[in-house]
Amino acid sequence: MELAAILGSLAGTSRLGGGLATDAGVINVGSPFAALGSFLSASSFVATCLGAVLCLSVALTAVPWTARARQLTIKTAP
């Protein structure tokens, strides 16, 4: 989940830009990695999904077995 937050922050940073009005016209300034904005946003989404799946899998492994499954495991043990 932390990786998703970092990637999302970098995606937001890549969209920063500004302009400066001069006598010659407007000078637009952007971040040097602005082309990576959409990739970073998609990576943030994927990292969020994977983090949620991992958290859910850890939570579900803590659920105790049912009594029937436990009995079957005990009966089949050598």
PyMOL Python script that loads the backbone (N, CA, C, O; Angstrom):
from pymol import cmd

cmd.read_pdbstr("""\
ATOM      1  N   MET A   1       0.827  -1.188   0.000  1.00  0.00           N
ATOM      2  CA  MET A   1       0.000   0.000   0.000  1.00  0.00           C
ATOM      3  C   MET A   1       0.880   1.264   0.000  1.00  0.00           C
ATOM      4  O   MET A   1       0.511   2.289  -0.574  1.00  0.00           O
ATOM      5  N   GLU A   2       2.031   1.172   0.645  1.00  0.00           N
ATOM      6  CA  GLU A   2       2.912   2.331   0.670  1.00  0.00           C
ATOM      7  C   GLU A   2       3.462   2.619  -0.724  1.00  0.00           C
ATOM      8  O   GLU A   2       3.617   3.776  -1.116  1.00  0.00           O
ATOM      9  N   LEU A   3       3.756   1.549  -1.466  1.00  0.00           N
ATOM     10  CA  LEU A   3       4.259   1.723  -2.825  1.00  0.00           C
ATOM     11  C   LEU A   3       3.217   2.432  -3.686  1.00  0.00           C
ATOM     12  O   LEU A   3       3.562   3.280  -4.510  1.00  0.00           O
ATOM     13  N   ALA A   4       1.953   2.089  -3.499  1.00  0.00           N
ATOM     14  CA  ALA A   4       0.884   2.734  -4.262  1.00  0.00           C
ATOM     15  C   ALA A   4       0.820   4.228  -3.938  1.00  0.00           C
ATOM     16  O   ALA A   4       0.620   5.052  -4.830  1.00  0.00           O
ATOM     17  N   ALA A   5       0.988   4.569  -2.675  1.00  0.00           N
ATOM     18  CA  ALA A   5       0.963   5.980  -2.288  1.00  0.00           C
ATOM     19  C   ALA A   5       2.142   6.741  -2.898  1.00  0.00           C
ATOM     20  O   ALA A   5       1.994   7.880  -3.338  1.00  0.00           O
ATOM     21  N   ILE A   6       3.301   6.106  -2.918  1.00  0.00           N
ATOM     22  CA  ILE A   6       4.483   6.747  -3.499  1.00  0.00           C
ATOM     23  C   ILE A   6       4.307   6.951  -5.002  1.00  0.00           C
ATOM     24  O   ILE A   6       4.605   8.021  -5.533  1.00  0.00           O
ATOM     25  N   LEU A   7       3.815   5.904  -5.683  1.00  0.00           N
ATOM     26  CA  LEU A   7       3.607   6.024  -7.122  1.00  0.00           C
ATOM     27  C   LEU A   7       2.539   7.065  -7.446  1.00  0.00           C
ATOM     28  O   LEU A   7       2.671   7.809  -8.418  1.00  0.00           O
ATOM     29  N   GLY A   8       1.480   7.121  -6.634  1.00  0.00           N
ATOM     30  CA  GLY A   8       0.450   8.135  -6.840  1.00  0.00           C
ATOM     31  C   GLY A   8       0.987   9.536  -6.636  1.00  0.00           C
ATOM     32  O   GLY A   8       0.626  10.461  -7.364  1.00  0.00           O
ATOM     33  N   SER A   9       1.844   9.690  -5.651  1.00  0.00           N
ATOM     34  CA  SER A   9       2.451  10.996  -5.412  1.00  0.00           C
ATOM     35  C   SER A   9       3.361  11.403  -6.564  1.00  0.00           C
ATOM     36  O   SER A   9       3.368  12.561  -6.980  1.00  0.00           O
ATOM     37  N   LEU A  10       4.125  10.448  -7.073  1.00  0.00           N
ATOM     38  CA  LEU A  10       4.986  10.749  -8.220  1.00  0.00           C
ATOM     39  C   LEU A  10       4.164  11.082  -9.459  1.00  0.00           C
ATOM     40  O   LEU A  10       4.551  11.939 -10.254  1.00  0.00           O
ATOM     41  N   ALA A  11       3.022  10.400  -9.625  1.00  0.00           N
ATOM     42  CA  ALA A  11       2.147  10.710 -10.767  1.00  0.00           C
ATOM     43  C   ALA A  11       1.617  12.138 -10.657  1.00  0.00           C
ATOM     44  O   ALA A  11       1.553  12.857 -11.654  1.00  0.00           O
ATOM     45  N   GLY A  12       1.239  12.547  -9.452  1.00  0.00           N
ATOM     46  CA  GLY A  12       0.777  13.919  -9.247  1.00  0.00           C
ATOM     47  C   GLY A  12       1.880  14.933  -9.479  1.00  0.00           C
ATOM     48  O   GLY A  12       1.646  16.009 -10.029  1.00  0.00           O
ATOM     49  N   THR A  13       3.084  14.581  -9.053  1.00  0.00           N
ATOM     50  CA  THR A  13       4.216  15.482  -9.243  1.00  0.00           C
ATOM     51  C   THR A  13       4.558  15.633 -10.723  1.00  0.00           C
ATOM     52  O   THR A  13       4.968  16.705 -11.168  1.00  0.00           O
ATOM     53  N   SER A  14       4.386  14.558 -11.473  1.00  0.00           N
ATOM     54  CA  SER A  14       4.719  14.640 -12.900  1.00  0.00           C
ATOM     55  C   SER A  14       3.759  15.552 -13.654  1.00  0.00           C
ATOM     56  O   SER A  14       4.080  16.023 -14.744  1.00  0.00           O
ATOM     57  N   ARG A  15       2.595  15.801 -13.089  1.00  0.00           N
ATOM     58  CA  ARG A  15       1.613  16.675 -13.745  1.00  0.00           C
ATOM     59  C   ARG A  15       1.797  18.153 -13.392  1.00  0.00           C
ATOM     60  O   ARG A  15       1.096  19.011 -13.927  1.00  0.00           O
ATOM     61  N   LEU A  16       2.730  18.446 -12.503  1.00  0.00           N
ATOM     62  CA  LEU A  16       2.960  19.842 -12.134  1.00  0.00           C
ATOM     63  C   LEU A  16       3.533  20.613 -13.306  1.00  0.00           C
ATOM     64  O   LEU A  16       4.362  20.101 -14.059  1.00  0.00           O
ATOM     65  N   GLY A  17       3.101  21.799 -13.447  1.00  0.00           N
ATOM     66  CA  GLY A  17       3.616  22.650 -14.511  1.00  0.00           C
ATOM     67  C   GLY A  17       3.203  24.082 -14.255  1.00  0.00           C
ATOM     68  O   GLY A  17       2.436  24.375 -13.338  1.00  0.00           O
ATOM     69  N   GLY A  18       3.711  24.940 -15.059  1.00  0.00           N
ATOM     70  CA  GLY A  18       3.377  26.347 -14.903  1.00  0.00           C
ATOM     71  C   GLY A  18       3.732  27.116 -16.156  1.00  0.00           C
ATOM     72  O   GLY A  18       4.343  26.583 -17.082  1.00  0.00           O
ATOM     73  N   GLY A  19       3.354  28.327 -16.168  1.00  0.00           N
ATOM     74  CA  GLY A  19       3.652  29.181 -17.308  1.00  0.00           C
ATOM     75  C   GLY A  19       4.085  30.555 -16.843  1.00  0.00           C
ATOM     76  O   GLY A  19       3.709  31.020 -15.767  1.00  0.00           O
ATOM     77  N   LEU A  20       4.871  31.179 -17.665  1.00  0.00           N
ATOM     78  CA  LEU A  20       5.381  32.503 -17.350  1.00  0.00           C
ATOM     79  C   LEU A  20       5.150  33.398 -18.563  1.00  0.00           C
ATOM     80  O   LEU A  20       5.622  33.107 -19.662  1.00  0.00           O
ATOM     81  N   ALA A  21       4.427  34.475 -18.351  1.00  0.00           N
ATOM     82  CA  ALA A  21       4.155  35.399 -19.450  1.00  0.00           C
ATOM     83  C   ALA A  21       5.322  36.373 -19.601  1.00  0.00           C
ATOM     84  O   ALA A  21       5.731  37.027 -18.642  1.00  0.00           O
ATOM     85  N   THR A  22       5.839  36.455 -20.800  1.00  0.00           N
ATOM     86  CA  THR A  22       6.926  37.386 -21.100  1.00  0.00           C
ATOM     87  C   THR A  22       6.520  38.235 -22.304  1.00  0.00           C
ATOM     88  O   THR A  22       5.443  38.051 -22.870  1.00  0.00           O
ATOM     89  N   ASP A  23       7.374  39.144 -22.680  1.00  0.00           N
ATOM     90  CA  ASP A  23       7.111  39.968 -23.865  1.00  0.00           C
ATOM     91  C   ASP A  23       7.091  39.119 -25.138  1.00  0.00           C
ATOM     92  O   ASP A  23       6.387  39.432 -26.097  1.00  0.00           O
ATOM     93  N   ALA A  24       7.875  38.045 -25.126  1.00  0.00           N
ATOM     94  CA  ALA A  24       7.962  37.185 -26.308  1.00  0.00           C
ATOM     95  C   ALA A  24       6.819  36.176 -26.370  1.00  0.00           C
ATOM     96  O   ALA A  24       6.624  35.534 -27.402  1.00  0.00           O
ATOM     97  N   GLY A  25       6.076  36.029 -25.308  1.00  0.00           N
ATOM     98  CA  GLY A  25       4.981  35.060 -25.264  1.00  0.00           C
ATOM     99  C   GLY A  25       4.982  34.323 -23.936  1.00  0.00           C
ATOM    100  O   GLY A  25       5.630  34.731 -22.973  1.00  0.00           O
ATOM    101  N   VAL A  26       4.247  33.240 -23.914  1.00  0.00           N
ATOM    102  CA  VAL A  26       4.145  32.448 -22.686  1.00  0.00           C
ATOM    103  C   VAL A  26       5.168  31.319 -22.730  1.00  0.00           C
ATOM    104  O   VAL A  26       5.284  30.604 -23.726  1.00  0.00           O
ATOM    105  N   ILE A  27       5.897  31.174 -21.644  1.00  0.00           N
ATOM    106  CA  ILE A  27       6.856  30.077 -21.512  1.00  0.00           C
ATOM    107  C   ILE A  27       6.238  29.051 -20.574  1.00  0.00           C
ATOM    108  O   ILE A  27       5.987  29.333 -19.403  1.00  0.00           O
ATOM    109  N   ASN A  28       5.995  27.853 -21.107  1.00  0.00           N
ATOM    110  CA  ASN A  28       5.440  26.774 -20.291  1.00  0.00           C
ATOM    111  C   ASN A  28       6.564  25.921 -19.728  1.00  0.00           C
ATOM    112  O   ASN A  28       7.514  25.570 -20.428  1.00  0.00           O
ATOM    113  N   VAL A  29       6.433  25.600 -18.462  1.00  0.00           N
ATOM    114  CA  VAL A  29       7.440  24.795 -17.778  1.00  0.00           C
ATOM    115  C   VAL A  29       6.740  23.588 -17.170  1.00  0.00           C
ATOM    116  O   VAL A  29       5.695  23.726 -16.534  1.00  0.00           O
ATOM    117  N   GLY A  30       7.314  22.411 -17.365  1.00  0.00           N
ATOM    118  CA  GLY A  30       6.760  21.186 -16.794  1.00  0.00           C
ATOM    119  C   GLY A  30       7.859  20.355 -16.168  1.00  0.00           C
ATOM    120  O   GLY A  30       9.040  20.691 -16.251  1.00  0.00           O
ATOM    121  N   SER A  31       7.454  19.272 -15.545  1.00  0.00           N
ATOM    122  CA  SER A  31       8.445  18.410 -14.916  1.00  0.00           C
ATOM    123  C   SER A  31       9.147  17.570 -15.977  1.00  0.00           C
ATOM    124  O   SER A  31       8.568  17.288 -17.026  1.00  0.00           O
ATOM    125  N   PRO A  32      10.387  17.169 -15.714  1.00  0.00           N
ATOM    126  CA  PRO A  32      11.135  16.421 -16.717  1.00  0.00           C
ATOM    127  C   PRO A  32      10.589  15.001 -16.947  1.00  0.00           C
ATOM    128  O   PRO A  32      10.915  14.379 -17.958  1.00  0.00           O
ATOM    129  N   PHE A  33       9.786  14.494 -16.049  1.00  0.00           N
ATOM    130  CA  PHE A  33       9.249  13.146 -16.219  1.00  0.00           C
ATOM    131  C   PHE A  33       7.731  13.168 -16.415  1.00  0.00           C
ATOM    132  O   PHE A  33       7.026  12.261 -15.973  1.00  0.00           O
ATOM    133  N   ALA A  34       7.239  14.210 -17.081  1.00  0.00           N
ATOM    134  CA  ALA A  34       5.804  14.363 -17.313  1.00  0.00           C
ATOM    135  C   ALA A  34       5.242  13.249 -18.191  1.00  0.00           C
ATOM    136  O   ALA A  34       4.068  12.903 -18.069  1.00  0.00           O
ATOM    137  N   ALA A  35       6.055  12.692 -19.061  1.00  0.00           N
ATOM    138  CA  ALA A  35       5.588  11.617 -19.940  1.00  0.00           C
ATOM    139  C   ALA A  35       5.273  10.345 -19.157  1.00  0.00           C
ATOM    140  O   ALA A  35       4.553   9.482 -19.657  1.00  0.00           O
ATOM    141  N   LEU A  36       5.789  10.215 -17.963  1.00  0.00           N
ATOM    142  CA  LEU A  36       5.555   9.026 -17.148  1.00  0.00           C
ATOM    143  C   LEU A  36       4.283   9.118 -16.311  1.00  0.00           C
ATOM    144  O   LEU A  36       3.971   8.179 -15.578  1.00  0.00           O
ATOM    145  N   GLY A  37       3.547  10.212 -16.395  1.00  0.00           N
ATOM    146  CA  GLY A  37       2.375  10.424 -15.542  1.00  0.00           C
ATOM    147  C   GLY A  37       1.337   9.335 -15.647  1.00  0.00           C
ATOM    148  O   GLY A  37       0.874   8.829 -14.625  1.00  0.00           O
ATOM    149  N   SER A  38       0.958   8.958 -16.856  1.00  0.00           N
ATOM    150  CA  SER A  38      -0.070   7.925 -17.010  1.00  0.00           C
ATOM    151  C   SER A  38       0.449   6.567 -16.572  1.00  0.00           C
ATOM    152  O   SER A  38      -0.297   5.781 -15.987  1.00  0.00           O
ATOM    153  N   PHE A  39       1.714   6.278 -16.844  1.00  0.00           N
ATOM    154  CA  PHE A  39       2.301   5.012 -16.389  1.00  0.00           C
ATOM    155  C   PHE A  39       2.339   4.941 -14.864  1.00  0.00           C
ATOM    156  O   PHE A  39       2.046   3.900 -14.276  1.00  0.00           O
ATOM    157  N   LEU A  40       2.699   6.049 -14.234  1.00  0.00           N
ATOM    158  CA  LEU A  40       2.750   6.073 -12.772  1.00  0.00           C
ATOM    159  C   LEU A  40       1.356   5.937 -12.166  1.00  0.00           C
ATOM    160  O   LEU A  40       1.196   5.283 -11.135  1.00  0.00           O
ATOM    161  N   SER A  41       0.360   6.535 -12.779  1.00  0.00           N
ATOM    162  CA  SER A  41      -1.017   6.399 -12.296  1.00  0.00           C
ATOM    163  C   SER A  41      -1.484   4.951 -12.405  1.00  0.00           C
ATOM    164  O   SER A  41      -2.078   4.416 -11.469  1.00  0.00           O
ATOM    165  N   ALA A  42      -1.217   4.323 -13.537  1.00  0.00           N
ATOM    166  CA  ALA A  42      -1.601   2.924 -13.722  1.00  0.00           C
ATOM    167  C   ALA A  42      -0.842   2.019 -12.755  1.00  0.00           C
ATOM    168  O   ALA A  42      -1.417   1.081 -12.201  1.00  0.00           O
ATOM    169  N   SER A  43       0.430   2.292 -12.552  1.00  0.00           N
ATOM    170  CA  SER A  43       1.230   1.502 -11.610  1.00  0.00           C
ATOM    171  C   SER A  43       0.717   1.656 -10.190  1.00  0.00           C
ATOM    172  O   SER A  43       0.722   0.698  -9.416  1.00  0.00           O
ATOM    173  N   SER A  44       0.277   2.848  -9.848  1.00  0.00           N
ATOM    174  CA  SER A  44      -0.288   3.086  -8.524  1.00  0.00           C
ATOM    175  C   SER A  44      -1.560   2.278  -8.334  1.00  0.00           C
ATOM    176  O   SER A  44      -1.773   1.699  -7.268  1.00  0.00           O
ATOM    177  N   PHE A  45      -2.414   2.232  -9.364  1.00  0.00           N
ATOM    178  CA  PHE A  45      -3.646   1.455  -9.296  1.00  0.00           C
ATOM    179  C   PHE A  45      -3.345  -0.035  -9.143  1.00  0.00           C
ATOM    180  O   PHE A  45      -3.959  -0.716  -8.322  1.00  0.00           O
ATOM    181  N   VAL A  46      -2.403  -0.534  -9.930  1.00  0.00           N
ATOM    182  CA  VAL A  46      -2.033  -1.953  -9.849  1.00  0.00           C
ATOM    183  C   VAL A  46      -1.453  -2.281  -8.481  1.00  0.00           C
ATOM    184  O   VAL A  46      -1.772  -3.321  -7.906  1.00  0.00           O
ATOM    185  N   ALA A  47      -0.612  -1.412  -7.961  1.00  0.00           N
ATOM    186  CA  ALA A  47      -0.020  -1.644  -6.640  1.00  0.00           C
ATOM    187  C   ALA A  47      -1.094  -1.622  -5.547  1.00  0.00           C
ATOM    188  O   ALA A  47      -1.010  -2.385  -4.584  1.00  0.00           O
ATOM    189  N   THR A  48      -2.090  -0.764  -5.689  1.00  0.00           N
ATOM    190  CA  THR A  48      -3.194  -0.737  -4.727  1.00  0.00           C
ATOM    191  C   THR A  48      -3.969  -2.046  -4.761  1.00  0.00           C
ATOM    192  O   THR A  48      -4.291  -2.611  -3.716  1.00  0.00           O
ATOM    193  N   CYS A  49      -4.265  -2.527  -5.963  1.00  0.00           N
ATOM    194  CA  CYS A  49      -5.004  -3.792  -6.098  1.00  0.00           C
ATOM    195  C   CYS A  49      -4.208  -4.956  -5.527  1.00  0.00           C
ATOM    196  O   CYS A  49      -4.750  -5.776  -4.787  1.00  0.00           O
ATOM    197  N   LEU A  50      -2.927  -5.032  -5.864  1.00  0.00           N
ATOM    198  CA  LEU A  50      -2.098  -6.119  -5.335  1.00  0.00           C
ATOM    199  C   LEU A  50      -1.963  -6.038  -3.825  1.00  0.00           C
ATOM    200  O   LEU A  50      -1.976  -7.067  -3.148  1.00  0.00           O
ATOM    201  N   GLY A  51      -1.833  -4.843  -3.292  1.00  0.00           N
ATOM    202  CA  GLY A  51      -1.749  -4.681  -1.843  1.00  0.00           C
ATOM    203  C   GLY A  51      -3.025  -5.124  -1.151  1.00  0.00           C
ATOM    204  O   GLY A  51      -2.976  -5.757  -0.097  1.00  0.00           O
ATOM    205  N   ALA A  52      -4.167  -4.793  -1.741  1.00  0.00           N
ATOM    206  CA  ALA A  52      -5.442  -5.222  -1.158  1.00  0.00           C
ATOM    207  C   ALA A  52      -5.583  -6.731  -1.206  1.00  0.00           C
ATOM    208  O   ALA A  52      -6.059  -7.338  -0.247  1.00  0.00           O
ATOM    209  N   VAL A  53      -5.176  -7.345  -2.311  1.00  0.00           N
ATOM    210  CA  VAL A  53      -5.238  -8.809  -2.425  1.00  0.00           C
ATOM    211  C   VAL A  53      -4.320  -9.471  -1.401  1.00  0.00           C
ATOM    212  O   VAL A  53      -4.697 -10.459  -0.770  1.00  0.00           O
ATOM    213  N   LEU A  54      -3.130  -8.931  -1.238  1.00  0.00           N
ATOM    214  CA  LEU A  54      -2.201  -9.503  -0.260  1.00  0.00           C
ATOM    215  C   LEU A  54      -2.726  -9.359   1.167  1.00  0.00           C
ATOM    216  O   LEU A  54      -2.623 -10.291   1.964  1.00  0.00           O
ATOM    217  N   CYS A  55      -3.285  -8.202   1.487  1.00  0.00           N
ATOM    218  CA  CYS A  55      -3.853  -8.007   2.830  1.00  0.00           C
ATOM    219  C   CYS A  55      -5.020  -8.951   3.067  1.00  0.00           C
ATOM    220  O   CYS A  55      -5.162  -9.515   4.152  1.00  0.00           O
ATOM    221  N   LEU A  56      -5.850  -9.121   2.053  1.00  0.00           N
ATOM    222  CA  LEU A  56      -6.993 -10.024   2.171  1.00  0.00           C
ATOM    223  C   LEU A  56      -6.538 -11.468   2.321  1.00  0.00           C
ATOM    224  O   LEU A  56      -7.122 -12.221   3.100  1.00  0.00           O
ATOM    225  N   SER A  57      -5.511 -11.862   1.592  1.00  0.00           N
ATOM    226  CA  SER A  57      -5.026 -13.231   1.703  1.00  0.00           C
ATOM    227  C   SER A  57      -4.433 -13.498   3.083  1.00  0.00           C
ATOM    228  O   SER A  57      -4.598 -14.588   3.631  1.00  0.00           O
ATOM    229  N   VAL A  58      -3.750 -12.516   3.642  1.00  0.00           N
ATOM    230  CA  VAL A  58      -3.206 -12.681   4.999  1.00  0.00           C
ATOM    231  C   VAL A  58      -4.341 -12.778   6.015  1.00  0.00           C
ATOM    232  O   VAL A  58      -4.284 -13.581   6.947  1.00  0.00           O
ATOM    233  N   ALA A  59      -5.364 -11.959   5.829  1.00  0.00           N
ATOM    234  CA  ALA A  59      -6.494 -11.996   6.761  1.00  0.00           C
ATOM    235  C   ALA A  59      -7.244 -13.318   6.660  1.00  0.00           C
ATOM    236  O   ALA A  59      -7.697 -13.848   7.675  1.00  0.00           O
ATOM    237  N   LEU A  60      -7.382 -13.858   5.458  1.00  0.00           N
ATOM    238  CA  LEU A  60      -8.118 -15.111   5.299  1.00  0.00           C
ATOM    239  C   LEU A  60      -7.328 -16.325   5.773  1.00  0.00           C
ATOM    240  O   LEU A  60      -7.927 -17.336   6.143  1.00  0.00           O
ATOM    241  N   THR A  61      -6.009 -16.250   5.772  1.00  0.00           N
ATOM    242  CA  THR A  61      -5.234 -17.385   6.283  1.00  0.00           C
ATOM    243  C   THR A  61      -5.324 -17.465   7.799  1.00  0.00           C
ATOM    244  O   THR A  61      -5.004 -18.503   8.379  1.00  0.00           O
ATOM    245  N   ALA A  62      -5.745 -16.409   8.439  1.00  0.00           N
ATOM    246  CA  ALA A  62      -5.896 -16.423   9.892  1.00  0.00           C
ATOM    247  C   ALA A  62      -7.232 -17.023  10.321  1.00  0.00           C
ATOM    248  O   ALA A  62      -7.444 -17.278  11.507  1.00  0.00           O
ATOM    249  N   VAL A  63      -8.135 -17.251   9.362  1.00  0.00           N
ATOM    250  CA  VAL A  63      -9.439 -17.834   9.680  1.00  0.00           C
ATOM    251  C   VAL A  63      -9.229 -19.300  10.028  1.00  0.00           C
ATOM    252  O   VAL A  63      -8.602 -20.028   9.258  1.00  0.00           O
ATOM    253  N   PRO A  64      -9.743 -19.754  11.177  1.00  0.00           N
ATOM    254  CA  PRO A  64      -9.522 -21.154  11.560  1.00  0.00           C
ATOM    255  C   PRO A  64     -10.265 -22.111  10.631  1.00  0.00           C
ATOM    256  O   PRO A  64     -11.295 -21.772  10.048  1.00  0.00           O
ATOM    257  N   TRP A  65      -9.722 -23.292  10.517  1.00  0.00           N
ATOM    258  CA  TRP A  65     -10.354 -24.328   9.710  1.00  0.00           C
ATOM    259  C   TRP A  65     -11.666 -24.741  10.332  1.00  0.00           C
ATOM    260  O   TRP A  65     -11.897 -24.541  11.525  1.00  0.00           O
ATOM    261  N   THR A  66     -12.516 -25.316   9.519  1.00  0.00           N
ATOM    262  CA  THR A  66     -13.753 -25.882  10.056  1.00  0.00           C
ATOM    263  C   THR A  66     -13.423 -27.205  10.732  1.00  0.00           C
ATOM    264  O   THR A  66     -12.370 -27.788  10.472  1.00  0.00           O
ATOM    265  N   ALA A  67     -14.308 -27.681  11.592  1.00  0.00           N
ATOM    266  CA  ALA A  67     -14.059 -28.920  12.323  1.00  0.00           C
ATOM    267  C   ALA A  67     -13.951 -30.103  11.364  1.00  0.00           C
ATOM    268  O   ALA A  67     -13.126 -30.993  11.572  1.00  0.00           O
ATOM    269  N   ARG A  68     -14.776 -30.122  10.315  1.00  0.00           N
ATOM    270  CA  ARG A  68     -14.741 -31.240   9.358  1.00  0.00           C
ATOM    271  C   ARG A  68     -13.409 -31.279   8.619  1.00  0.00           C
ATOM    272  O   ARG A  68     -12.824 -32.352   8.470  1.00  0.00           O
ATOM    273  N   ALA A  69     -12.930 -30.161   8.166  1.00  0.00           N
ATOM    274  CA  ALA A  69     -11.649 -30.125   7.464  1.00  0.00           C
ATOM    275  C   ALA A  69     -10.517 -30.540   8.393  1.00  0.00           C
ATOM    276  O   ALA A  69      -9.579 -31.209   7.960  1.00  0.00           O
ATOM    277  N   ARG A  70     -10.589 -30.156   9.654  1.00  0.00           N
ATOM    278  CA  ARG A  70      -9.571 -30.530  10.625  1.00  0.00           C
ATOM    279  C   ARG A  70      -9.582 -32.040  10.852  1.00  0.00           C
ATOM    280  O   ARG A  70      -8.524 -32.661  10.953  1.00  0.00           O
ATOM    281  N   GLN A  71     -10.777 -32.632  10.933  1.00  0.00           N
ATOM    282  CA  GLN A  71     -10.877 -34.076  11.142  1.00  0.00           C
ATOM    283  C   GLN A  71     -10.343 -34.835   9.940  1.00  0.00           C
ATOM    284  O   GLN A  71      -9.661 -35.847  10.105  1.00  0.00           O
ATOM    285  N   LEU A  72     -10.636 -34.372   8.748  1.00  0.00           N
ATOM    286  CA  LEU A  72     -10.116 -35.036   7.543  1.00  0.00           C
ATOM    287  C   LEU A  72      -8.610 -34.962   7.487  1.00  0.00           C
ATOM    288  O   LEU A  72      -7.960 -35.920   7.070  1.00  0.00           O
ATOM    289  N   THR A  73      -8.047 -33.854   7.896  1.00  0.00           N
ATOM    290  CA  THR A  73      -6.590 -33.709   7.897  1.00  0.00           C
ATOM    291  C   THR A  73      -5.970 -34.644   8.922  1.00  0.00           C
ATOM    292  O   THR A  73      -4.937 -35.258   8.654  1.00  0.00           O
ATOM    293  N   ILE A  74      -6.577 -34.759  10.072  1.00  0.00           N
ATOM    294  CA  ILE A  74      -6.046 -35.633  11.114  1.00  0.00           C
ATOM    295  C   ILE A  74      -6.132 -37.100  10.679  1.00  0.00           C
ATOM    296  O   ILE A  74      -5.209 -37.873  10.932  1.00  0.00           O
ATOM    297  N   LYS A  75      -7.237 -37.488  10.025  1.00  0.00           N
ATOM    298  CA  LYS A  75      -7.402 -38.876   9.591  1.00  0.00           C
ATOM    299  C   LYS A  75      -6.421 -39.251   8.497  1.00  0.00           C
ATOM    300  O   LYS A  75      -5.979 -40.399   8.447  1.00  0.00           O
ATOM    301  N   THR A  76      -6.075 -38.345   7.639  1.00  0.00           N
ATOM    302  CA  THR A  76      -5.174 -38.663   6.529  1.00  0.00           C
ATOM    303  C   THR A  76      -3.720 -38.495   6.893  1.00  0.00           C
ATOM    304  O   THR A  76      -2.851 -38.835   6.090  1.00  0.00           O
ATOM    305  N   ALA A  77      -3.422 -37.991   8.056  1.00  0.00           N
ATOM    306  CA  ALA A  77      -2.032 -37.804   8.478  1.00  0.00           C
ATOM    307  C   ALA A  77      -1.404 -39.181   8.742  1.00  0.00           C
ATOM    308  O   ALA A  77      -2.087 -40.080   9.230  1.00  0.00           O
ATOM    309  N   PRO A  78      -0.127 -39.355   8.429  1.00  0.00           N
ATOM    310  CA  PRO A  78       0.524 -40.672   8.650  1.00  0.00           C
ATOM    311  C   PRO A  78       0.701 -41.012  10.099  1.00  0.00           C
ATOM    312  O   PRO A  78       1.227 -42.076  10.424  1.00  0.00           O
TER     313      PRO A  78
END
""", "prot")
cmd.dss("prot")
cmd.show_as("cartoon", "prot")
cmd.util.cbc("prot")
cmd.orient("prot")
